[in-house]
Amino acid sequence: MRTLTDPIGRSFNVLRVSLLDRCNFACTYCVCEDELNTTTPKSAVLSSDELIDLIGRLHHLLHLQTIRLTGGEPLLYPDLTKLTKGIRQLGIQDIRMTTNGFLLAKKVVALQQAGLRSINVSLDALSESSFYKVTKRTGLQQVVEGIIAAQEIGLEVKINTVIMAGENDQEILPLLDFAFRHRIKIRFLELMGMGHLFGDTDSKFFSRQAILDRISSVYEIHEQVKKCGDTATYWCTSCGHSFGIIANESQPFCADCNRLRLDCQGNIYGCLSSNTPIPLREVNSQQGLEAGLHAALGQKQMRFSGSEMSMLTIGG
């Protein structure tokens, strides 16, 4: 296979796998309630064996360093433990997951034993009212219990918080204090124009600078050097804690993007801004797989321009 890099040196060494496009939450930045009834039929979702086979073939060509399991909500995937173990047996040791955390406390031990190393938990509020306003569900306490359970057994845990003006921006400092108190990394995310928010984020957009202004009103902070390939820039406080901000709009990080996305039906995407799926489910030859990867690399852009795909479909 000829070297898989684009003109500015980008390639793929991280694979984000959207296991299914179902979720037990209905977060306002991700989905409209109506979309929850338009998910892919279970018969069309790749089985764990199919996923392991396809990930293995991609790994053979790309020498993947990291697999991140996403959704929808990955904890709803029936063979998640088997899948995790199968990925580890491919020789990929860095297996991570992004979850809403509602079912985490019940499943985290088995997942760690299967090979899971790291978990990002979406937690957008610490007050019941704000939590419900964002997720349209109850269950804050279960999510917090999942975070603590994952931390207690030694998994690396991060909190992801999407900040929206007028919905949960008042939660920035309480969440920061919670993360500092429990020594958990937290990243605040700018709102992304995907799915039902495509082209319509202005009314809820809360910028990186606005987040920093809120935090610096309480803490003295210092920006750290961003690592190549990272989505977040981190700041340290004078008391030794740190937090990150993923500022897709204010500070695009596309120039060193190393991520490839695989959806639950076997399609790959080289960029969130691309709505054109590249089907690999029925591709059996190495030549066909290489062609698909080169097409995905050609989708990469220099700035996220929004997407008609929902995060429910591709995991963000």
C-alpha positions in Angstrom: 0.0 0.0 0.0 1.4 3.4 -0.9 1.8 5.8 2.0 -1.5 6.9 3.3 -1.0 10.6 3.9 -2.5 13.7 2.4 -0.5 16.7 1.2 -0.1 18.2 4.7 0.9 14.9 6.2 -2.4 13.7 7.8 -3.1 10.0 8.1 -5.2 7.7 10.3 -4.1 6.1 13.5 -7.2 6.5 15.6 -10.4 4.7 14.6 -13.7 5.9 16.2 -16.4 3.1 15.9 -20.0 4.1 16.2 -21.5 0.8 17.4 -25.2 1.7 17.0 -27.3 4.8 16.4 -29.6 4.3 19.4 -29.4 6.1 22.7 -31.3 6.1 26.0 -30.8 9.9 26.3 -32.0 12.6 24.0 -29.4 15.4 24.5 -30.5 18.6 22.8 -27.1 19.1 21.1 -27.3 15.7 19.6 -30.8 14.8 18.6 -34.4 15.8 18.3 -36.9 13.4 20.0 -38.3 12.5 16.6 -34.9 11.1 15.5 -34.9 8.5 18.2 -37.5 6.6 16.2 -35.5 6.6 12.9 -32.5 4.5 14.0 -31.0 1.7 11.9 -32.8 -1.7 12.1 -30.9 -4.1 14.3 -30.4 -6.5 11.4 -28.4 -3.9 9.5 -26.0 -3.1 12.5 -22.7 -4.9 12.2 -22.3 -7.8 14.6 -19.3 -8.0 17.0 -17.7 -10.6 14.7 -18.2 -8.4 11.7 -16.7 -5.4 13.5 -13.7 -7.4 14.8 -13.0 -8.6 11.2 -13.3 -5.2 9.7 -11.3 -3.5 12.4 -8.7 -6.2 12.0 -8.4 -5.6 8.3 -8.1 -1.8 8.8 -5.5 -2.3 11.5 -3.4 -4.4 9.2 -3.2 -1.5 6.8 -3.1 1.4 9.2 -1.4 0.1 12.3 -4.0 1.7 14.4 -2.9 3.0 17.8 -6.3 3.7 19.4 -9.9 2.5 19.1 -12.6 4.6 20.5 -16.1 3.0 20.9 -18.9 5.4 20.5 -22.6 5.5 19.5 -25.3 6.4 19.9 -24.8 4.9 23.3 -22.2 2.1 23.2 -23.3 0.6 26.5 -26.5 -0.5 24.7 -24.5 -2.6 22.3 -25.3 -6.2 23.3 -21.9 -7.8 22.6 -19.8 -4.9 23.9 -17.6 -7.0 26.2 -17.0 -9.6 23.5 -16.1 -6.8 21.0 -13.7 -5.2 23.4 -11.9 -8.4 24.1 -11.8 -9.2 20.3 -10.2 -5.8 19.6 -7.5 -6.4 22.2 -6.8 -9.8 20.7 -6.0 -8.0 17.4 -3.1 -6.4 19.2 -4.6 -3.0 19.8 -4.1 -2.2 23.4 -5.5 1.4 23.6 -9.2 0.8 23.7 -11.4 3.7 24.8 -15.1 4.5 25.0 -17.3 7.6 25.1 -20.6 7.1 26.9 -23.4 8.9 28.7 -22.5 6.8 31.7 -26.0 5.8 32.7 -25.3 2.0 32.6 -21.6 2.3 33.4 -21.5 1.3 37.0 -23.1 -2.1 36.1 -20.8 -2.9 33.2 -17.5 -1.2 33.9 -15.7 -4.1 35.7 -16.4 -6.6 32.8 -15.3 -4.0 30.3 -12.0 -3.3 32.1 -11.3 -7.0 32.3 -12.0 -7.3 28.5 -9.4 -4.6 27.8 -11.0 -1.2 28.1 -8.5 1.4 29.2 -10.2 4.7 29.2 -13.7 6.2 29.4 -15.0 9.6 28.5 -18.3 10.3 30.1 -20.7 13.0 28.9 -21.9 15.0 31.9 -23.5 18.3 31.0 -24.8 19.4 34.4 -24.7 18.6 38.1 -28.2 20.0 39.0 -31.1 17.7 38.3 -33.1 20.5 36.5 -30.2 21.4 34.1 -29.4 17.7 33.6 -33.0 17.0 32.5 -33.1 20.2 30.4 -30.1 18.9 28.3 -30.7 15.2 28.3 -34.5 15.1 28.4 -34.1 12.2 30.9 -33.5 11.7 34.6 -30.5 9.7 35.8 -27.9 12.2 37.0 -27.0 10.1 40.1 -26.5 7.0 38.0 -24.1 8.8 35.7 -22.1 10.2 38.7 -22.0 6.7 40.2 -20.7 5.3 36.9 -17.9 7.9 36.9 -16.8 7.1 40.4 -17.0 3.4 39.8 -14.8 3.6 36.7 -12.3 5.8 38.6 -12.2 3.5 41.6 -11.2 0.4 39.6 -8.3 2.3 37.9 -9.7 3.3 34.5 -8.6 6.6 33.1 -11.7 8.8 33.3 -12.5 12.1 31.5 -15.7 14.2 31.6 -17.0 15.8 28.4 -19.3 18.8 28.8 -21.0 20.5 25.8 -21.7 24.1 26.9 -24.8 25.8 25.5 -25.8 29.4 26.3 -29.0 29.6 28.3 -29.1 25.8 28.9 -26.1 24.8 31.0 -23.5 27.5 30.9 -24.2 28.1 34.6 -22.9 24.6 35.3 -19.3 25.4 34.2 -17.9 26.2 37.7 -19.8 23.4 39.6 -18.6 20.8 37.1 -15.1 22.2 37.2 -15.1 22.0 41.0 -16.5 18.4 40.9 -13.7 17.3 38.5 -11.0 19.0 40.6 -12.4 17.4 43.8 -12.3 13.9 42.3 -9.1 14.5 40.3 -10.8 13.8 37.0 -9.9 15.5 33.7 -12.7 17.6 32.3 -13.1 19.1 28.8 -15.6 21.7 27.9 -16.8 21.5 24.2 -18.1 24.2 22.0 -21.5 23.4 20.3 -21.1 21.7 16.9 -23.5 22.3 14.0 -24.6 18.7 13.3 -27.9 17.1 12.6 -30.8 19.2 13.6 -28.4 22.0 14.6 -26.7 22.1 11.1 -26.5 25.8 10.3 -28.4 26.8 13.4 -26.1 27.0 16.5 -25.8 30.8 17.0 -28.5 31.1 19.6 -26.9 28.5 21.9 -23.2 28.9 21.0 -21.0 29.6 24.0 -17.4 30.2 22.8 -14.1 29.1 24.2 -13.3 32.7 25.3 -16.6 32.8 27.2 -15.8 29.6 28.9 -12.3 30.9 29.8 -13.8 34.2 31.1 -16.1 32.3 33.4 -13.3 30.1 34.8 -10.8 32.9 35.1 -13.3 34.9 37.2 -12.5 32.3 39.9 -9.2 30.7 39.0 -5.8 31.9 37.8 -5.2 29.9 34.7 -2.3 29.3 32.3 -2.5 27.8 28.8 -0.5 24.7 28.0 1.0 23.7 24.7 -1.5 21.6 22.6 -0.3 18.1 21.7 -0.3 17.1 18.1 -3.5 15.2 17.2 -5.3 16.3 20.4 -8.7 17.8 20.1 -8.4 19.7 23.4 -6.2 22.5 24.5 -5.5 22.4 28.2 -5.1 25.1 30.9 -3.6 24.7 34.4 -4.8 26.5 37.4 -2.5 28.1 40.0 -3.6 25.4 42.5 -2.3 22.6 40.2 -5.5 21.4 38.5 -6.2 21.3 34.8 -9.1 21.4 32.3 -9.4 21.3 28.6 -11.5 23.0 25.9 -12.4 21.5 22.6 -13.1 24.6 20.5 -14.1 23.2 17.1 -15.4 26.6 15.9 -13.1 29.1 17.7 -9.8 27.1 17.3 -10.2 24.5 14.6 -7.9 21.4 15.0 -8.3 19.9 11.6 -4.7 20.5 10.5 -3.4 17.5 12.5 -6.5 15.3 12.6 -5.6 11.6 12.7 -9.1 10.2 13.1 -11.1 7.8 10.9 -14.8 7.1 11.6 -16.6 3.8 11.1 -20.4 3.7 11.5 -22.6 0.8 12.6 -23.4 -0.2 9.0 -19.8 -0.5 7.9 -19.3 2.9 6.3 -16.2 5.0 6.9 -15.8 8.8 6.9 -12.6 10.7 6.9 -14.2 13.9 8.2 -17.3 14.9 10.1 -17.9 17.6 7.5 -18.4 14.9 4.9 -21.9 13.4 4.6 -20.7 10.9 1.9 -20.4 7.4 3.3 -17.7 5.1 1.9 -19.0 1.5 2.2 -16.6 -1.2 3.4 -19.0 -3.8 4.6 -19.0 -5.8 1.4 -15.4 -5.0 0.4 -13.3 -8.2 0.7 -10.1 -7.3 -1.2 -7.2 -5.4 0.1 -7.2 -3.3 -3.0 -10.8 -2.3 -2.4 -10.0 -1.5 1.3 -7.1 0.7 0.2 -9.3 2.6 -2.3 -11.8 3.3 0.4 -9.2 4.6 2.8 -7.7 6.9 0.2 -11.2 8.2 -0.5 -11.7 8.8 3.2 -8.4 10.7 3.4 -9.6 12.9 0.5 -12.6 13.9 2.6 -10.4 15.7 5.2 -10.9 19.4 5.4 -9.1 22.3 7.1 -12.2 23.5 9.1 -15.4 21.8 10.2 -18.2 23.3 8.2 -21.1 21.5 9.8 -22.8 18.2 8.9 -26.4 17.0 8.2 -25.5 13.8 10.0 -26.5 13.6 13.7 -24.0 12.8 16.4 -26.4 9.9 17.1 -25.2 8.4 13.8 -21.5 9.0 13.9 -20.6 9.8 17.6 -19.2 13.3 17.1 
